[in-house]
Amino acid sequence: WAQHRASLKEKFPDGWAPPHKLSRAAMDGLRALHAHDPDTFTTPVLSDKFRVSPEAVRRILRGKWQPTSEQ
């Protein structure tokens, strides 16, 4: 865990700030494709399809946050 955190700090010294951000609907679509067939829709494939970095895809797939109805 500590080694992974250190490597991310080295890659992104100013913190994570992706240049291209996806809408909530696009993130849901990305998760749905991966859930439907994870062998076909791997991180590199989804990265190319949605034109975001593999790191962004990894973070979207691992993230569990959902906005409340008020947000």
MOFEN-V34753 format. One record per pair of residues at least 6 apart in sequence whose ideal C-beta (glycine too) atoms are under 8 Angstrom apart, sorted by the first residue. I is the first residue (numbers start at 1). J is the second residue. D is the distance in Angstrom with one decimal. If there is no record, write none. Layout:
# MOFEN-V34753
i=I j=J d=D
i=I j=J d=D
This chain:
# MOFEN-V34753
i=8 j=16 d=7.9
i=11 j=55 d=7.9
i=16 j=55 d=7.8
i=16 j=59 d=7.4
i=18 j=52 d=6.6
i=18 j=53 d=6.6
i=18 j=55 d=7.9
i=18 j=56 d=5.0
i=20 j=51 d=6.4
i=20 j=52 d=5.5
i=20 j=56 d=7.8
i=22 j=30 d=7.2
i=22 j=50 d=6.4
i=22 j=52 d=6.4
i=22 j=56 d=7.6
i=22 j=60 d=7.2
i=24 j=67 d=7.1
i=26 j=50 d=6.4
i=27 j=60 d=5.2
i=30 j=46 d=5.7
i=30 j=50 d=5.9
i=30 j=57 d=6.8
i=30 j=60 d=5.7
i=30 j=61 d=7.4
i=31 j=60 d=6.9
i=31 j=61 d=6.5
i=33 j=41 d=4.4
i=33 j=46 d=6.7
i=34 j=41 d=4.9
i=34 j=46 d=6.5
i=34 j=61 d=5.8
i=41 j=49 d=8.0
i=43 j=54 d=5.1
i=43 j=57 d=4.9
i=43 j=58 d=5.8
i=43 j=61 d=7.4
i=44 j=54 d=6.0
i=46 j=57 d=4.8
i=47 j=53 d=6.3
i=47 j=54 d=4.5
i=47 j=56 d=7.5
i=47 j=57 d=4.9
i=50 j=57 d=7.1
